[in-house]
Amino acid sequence: MLTEDPAARPVAEAGRRPGPGPLPDVRRPGVLLVVVALAIGALSLLGPSAPTYDPWAWIVWGREVTHLDLMTTDGPSWKPLPVICTTVFSLFGDAAPSLWLVVARAGDVLAVVFGFRVAKRLGGGVPGGLAAAGALLVAPWLVRNSALGNSEPLLVGLLLAAVDRHLAGDRRAAFLLGVGTGLLRPEAWPFLGLYGAWLLWRRYLGPRLVVGLGAFTVAIWTLPEWWGSGDPLRAMSRAQNPNPGAATFADDPVLRILEDAEKMLVVPAEVGLVLALVAVVVRRDRQLAGLVALGAAWLAIVALMTSGGGFSGNQRYLIPPVVLGIVLAGAGAGWALQRLRVPVVVAAVALGALFVASSTSRLDTALDSVEYQADLLGELEGLVDRAGGAEALRDCGRPYTGPFLVPSVAWHLHVHTTEVALEPRPPAVVFRVNTIEGARAVPTLRGLDGVAQRTLATAPGWRVVAACEGGR
């Protein structure tokens, strides 16, 4: 547990009952920061922009919630916070996918800003803050997930904001932001529960808020799944069906997890992380030690879930502990340079440049992948229109496509994801797609042999093939 700010005092010591109290001044710049982050997220839409598999499913589910017709039997794991957002965004029709991308990318902006603030607060000063922020700004795995609309950038943005608010003594904001992380990843639950218990013990917050939000978190994970699939624990069972090649299939899943996490760190960050551990010993800094414990415990949970629970352990699960490691690295490197009495300006420029330059070499591949997927999915709406429109295609037959394009095709055809299948059988309308540049198109048309087929429309990477009933 991170240590408390000396200026913060329990409610009981102040001689009054727990309550929200007056809003601290930090809330106003906090709101401004969120607005700026959203504005940057909106401007990012001028570049390559298209959600990937999981976000498309959340977007479809948001529309289904507004129509009281939720169907979550197929698709990725349920995540409450994204679907809360996409339910609201569905009221704006075709703008919903873009609106979700704005929120997801705003999370990346918040991660960079709060990465700077936390590293600075933990003794890294401005040089350490710039090192952490620079590394996060160009981390290829964070950039890619942000560009594709995955939830991890928003998760780490909320996580670092919660740590920042705790260090500032704003326990209420820290807990509320922590609840946001709990609505994105179940790995956050143990930490949220421990923090909530500590807040109750120290009487910083009342039981109504802490227990109520805890119960809400559990309910919003399970009840919609019960409604949509009949299984309140489907998210867990879905996560235990990993794709081939996942870390859970490795000879030693724990070792594989640790190796994957290490590969996500650049060499300067690894050195900075060692320096942070030295700072913990030298300074006997409980705040720094608390963040080290948080990152290590989160990584341990992912490793245990992968080795013993059958979860995939893919790179996205590792982003929160790795981001914490980068922030600690910035704090450690900044502290070391201050100990050497390096001038602040020189230290800031040197550390920032070093951390950024070490990551940019890995960035091109991630950006190329994002651009291809954005171009591919950007063609889909016009492709449906040129093929005759969603209604005509539904009348032709059941839609089919490749496994990673099911939710996006479902969105554009206004159907459930369960209605889009993978192995064509007549009558059918098949969205053949090259999911990877240069790869063979999927799905195969072998199941339509002997049936009259007609190409309705094409686009780069796509071909819509109709095999309507009666040879239409």
N, C-alpha and C positions, 0 to 999 in steps of 0.2 A: 504494500500500500504506500502510495506517495505521501510524504510527510505534509503536515498542514503548514500554511502560511502563518507566521507568528502574529500577523495583524488580524487574522480571522479568529473569532471567538464563538464558542457554542452559544446557541440561543439561550440556554439556561443561565449562562454567565452574564448575559445581557439583561437578565431579570424580566424576560417576557416569554410568552409561549411561542413555539415554532410557528412560523408563518412566512408568507412570501416576502413581506416587508417591501420597502420602496425599491424600485428598479435601480440598480447601480448604473453609474454613468457609462460604464463600458457597453451597455446594451445599445446605446445610440450608434457608436462607431461599429458595433457588431452588425447592426441592421444595414448600415452603409456598406460594410464589407460584403455581406450576402448579395446586396443589390449589384455591386461591382462585379462579383463573381458570376452572377447570372448574366450580366451584360457581356462579359468576356465569353461566357458559354454561348450566348446568342451570336456574337461575332464569329465564333469558331465555325458556325454553320456555313460560312463563306468558303471554307475548305471542304475536303472530302468528308461526307457526312451520311452515315447510314447505320442503323442499329444492327447488331449481330443477333445470334439465335435467342439467347435468354431474354434480352430486352424486347425483341419482337413478341415473344410469348407474353411478357408482362403487359405490353401494349394491347394485345388481343384480349387478355383477361380483364384489363381495365374497361374496355368497351363492353365486355360481357357482363361485368358487374352493373354497369349503368342500365343494361337491358334485363337485369335480374335473371341471367341465363349463363351463369358461370360454369365452365367445363374445364377442369384441370386434370383429367384422367391421364392425358399425355403431356409431354413437354418437360421443361426443366423443373427444378425445385421451386416451390412457392417462396416468394420473398415479400413480406407485407409492405415495407416502405415504398418500393417501386410501384406496386399495384395501387397503393393509396394515391400516389402521384398520377399514374396513368388513368385511373378512374376519373379524376378531375380533368385530365387532359383530353379524355375521350369526348368531352362536351364541345371541344373545338374541332371535331371531325378529323380531316386529313392532316391537321397540324400536330396531332398527338405524338407521332414519332419524333418530330423535331423538338417538341417541347420537352420530351424526356431526355433527349440528347443534351439540351441546354442544362438541365438539372445535373445530369451525370458529369458533364464537363465542368460545371461550376464546382462540383465536389473536388475535382483535381486542382482547381485554383485555390480552394480553401486548404487543401493538403499542403501546397507549396507555402502559402502564407503562414499557416500555423506550424509548419515544419520549421520555418525561420524563427517564429516566436518562441517555440518550446526549446529549440537548441540554444537560443540566446538566453532564455531564462535559466537554463540548466548550467550556466557558467561558460558557454562558448562565446558569449558576446556577439557583436555584429559579425566578425569573421566566421564564427561557427554557425551562426544563423544563415549566412549567405551560402556556406558550403552545403548545408542540409537542403536549403531551398533550391539551390542550383542542381544538386543531384536529383531531387524529386522532379524538377521541371523537365529534365531530359531523360529520366529513367525510361527505357524503351517499353518495359512491361507495363508501366503506369500510363504512358502516353497511348499505347495501343488500346488498353482497356477503356481509357477515357474516350478515345475517338470512336470506339465501337459501342459505347453506351452501357458497358458493364457497370455493376454497382460498386466495385472495389474502390475506385477513386473517391466516390461519395463516402464510402465506409471509412477510409483513412482520413478524409477531411473531417468527418464528425469525431473520429477517435482522437486526432491531434487537437481539435478544438476543445474536446472534453478535458484532455490533459492540461491544456493551457488555462482553462477556466479553473480547474482544481488548483493549479499552482498559484493562480491569482487570488484564491480564497473564495471564489464564487461557486459554492458547493451545489446550489440549486441548478445553475446553468450546466455545470459539469455532469450532474446526474441526468438532466433532460437530454443532453447531447449523447450521453452514454446509452440512454434508452433508444436513441436513433440508431446506434451501432447494433443494438440487440434486435432491431427490426430488419437488419440486413444479413447478419451472420449469427448462427446459434453459438459459435465459439465465444462470442462476447458475453453470453449469459453468466458463466461462472464469475467473471470479473464484475459484471453489473450487480449480481447478487451479493458478492462480498462488499462492494462499495456501498450498496444500499443498506446492508446490515451495519456497516461502520457509521454511516450517516445517522442511522437510528440510534446506535449506541452512544454516539457523541451528541445526539439531539440537535444536529444541524437541520434536519428535516423531520416532518411529522410522519407517522405511519400511514396516514391516509394517502399521501402522495406516493411514498415509496412502495407500499404494498399494492396500491391501486394500479400503478404503472407496471409493476411486475406481473400482476394478474392480466392486465391488458396485453402485455407482450406475449404471454403464453396463448391467450385467447385468439389474438390476431394471426398467430402462426397456424393454429389448428382448426378453428371454426370455419374459415373460408374453404380450407381443403376438405373439410367434412361436407360442406355444401357442394363443392365443385366436383369431388371425386368419390365421396362416400367414405373416405379414409382420412381421418384427421392427422395421421402420421405419414401421409404419402410423400411429403417432402424428404423425410428421412430415408424412406425406402428407395426413392428415386436417386438420392445421392449415393446409395450403396450399389448402384449399377454403373460402375465406371466404364469408360471406353477402353479398348485394348491399348496397351502401352502405358497405362496409368501407373503411378508410383505404388499403388497397392499390390500390383502384380510383380514387383521387383523381388529379388531374392531376399533383400533386407530393406523393407519399406522405410524404416526409420533412417537408415543411412542414406537412402535415396532422397528423402525429404531434406536432410541436412545438406547434402550435396547440391540439390536444386536451389536451396536458399542461398548457399554460398555463391553459386553462379550468378545470382541476381545482384550481388554486391560487386562494385568495382574495387580495385586494389586500394585506392586512397580511403574508401569507406571502411575497408577491413582494418587498415592501420588506425583510422580514427576510432573505430570501435574498441580496439585494444587500449588506446589512450583513454577512452571513457572508463574502461574497467580500472585502469591505473588511477584515474581521478577519484573513483569511488573509494579506493583504498586510502589514497593520500589525504583526500578532503573529508573522508567519512561522511559523504554526502548522501543522506537518506532519500532525497528527491531523485537524484541520479540513480541510486540503487533501486528505488522503486520502479523506475522506468525500465531498467535492465531486467528486473524480475518479471515485469509485465510482458516484455517482448519474449523472454525465454519461456515463460509459462504458455504463452499463446502458441509459440512454435512447438512446444511439447504436446499441447492438445491436438494440433494438426497431425503430428507424428503418431500419436496414439490412435486417433481416429482412422488414420490410414493403415496402420499395422494391425490393429485389433478390431476396427469397426467396419472395414470394407469400403471406406470412402476413398475417392480417387486420389486425393492429395495433390491435385494439379496446381500449377503455378499461382493461380488466382487465390487459392487458400493461403499462400505464403506471403501475399502482399502486406497484410497488416504487421506481422512481426518484422519483415524486412524493412518496411518504412520506419518502424520504431528504431531499428538498428541504424538506419541512415541518420536519423535525427540524433541519436546518441553519438554517432561518429562525428557529426558536425560539432556537437558540444565538446567532445573529447579533443578534437583537433584544435578547436578555438581556444580551449583552456590551456593546451600545451604551448601554443604560440604566445599566449599571454604570459605564461610562466617564463618564457624565453625573452620576454620584453620586446617582442617584435612590434613595431608601430602598427596601430590598428588599421590604418588605410592599406599598408603593405600586406598585412595578414589577411585582410578581407579580400583584396584583389587576388592574392596568391591562392588562398583556399577555395574561393568561389570558382576561379578558372580551373584549378586542378580537379575539383569534383565534377565540374561540367564537362571538361574535355575528356575525362575518362569514360563518360557514358555516351557521348555523341557518336563514337565509332560504331556503337551497336544500334543506332537509331534508324539508319536508312532502311534496313530490312523491315522493321516494324512499320515504318511509314509507307513503304511499297505495298505491304499486305493490306493496310487500311485503305489505301487508294483503290486497289483492285476491288475489294469488297464493296466500297462505297459506290464505285462505278457500276458494279454488277447489280446491286440492289436499287440503285437510282434508276435503272432501266425498267424496273418491274411494273411500275404504275402505268407508264406509257405502253408497255408491252400488253398489259391486260386490255387497255382501251383499243389498241390496234387489232387484237385478236377477237374483238366483238363485244367486249365489256363483261363485267363480272356476272351479270344475270344470264347472258347467253352462254357463257362458259359453264356455269352451274347447270344449265339445262342440258348441256351436251353430255355430261357424265361426271363421275367422281374425279376430283383433282388429285394429281400425283406430282411429286417432285423429289429432289434429293433430300437426305435426312436433315441437313442443316438449314434448309430453306423453308421447312414446313410452316413455321409461324408467320413468316413474311408473306407467303402465298395465301395463307388463311386470312391475313389482314386485308389484302387487296381483293380477295374474292368474297369477303364478308361472311366467312364460315368459321366454325370451330376448328381448332387445330386437329381434333380427332377426326375431322372429315377429310383431311388431306393425308393420303397414304403414300407408300414408298414403292410398291411393286405393282405396276399398271395391269389392270384387267378391264376389258371393255364392259360397258361404255366408259370412256375415260377422256380427260383432257390432261395432257402431260406437259409439265414445265421442265424440260430438259435443261440442265445447267452445268457449266464448268465451274465447280466451286473453287477450284484452284487453277490459276492460269496455266494452260498447257495440259491440264489433266483431262481424262476421258469424261465425256458428259454423262450425267446420271439423271434419272434412273434409266435402266435398259428398257428397250421396247419389245423385248422377246415375248412378253405376255400378250402382245397385241398381234402376233403373227396370224395371218389369215383374215384380219379385220381391216376394212378400208380405213386408211389413215390420210390425214391432210394437215399440212403445216399452215397454221393460222397466222403466225407472226414470228419474227426473229429480232434479235438484238444482240449486241456483243456479249457472248457468254450464254445466251438463251435461245431456245427454240420451243415454241408451243405447238404441240402435236395433238390433233383431235382424232379420236376414234369413237364417234358418237353412235349410239344405238341405232341400228337400221342403216348404217353406212352414211349417215348425214355428213 
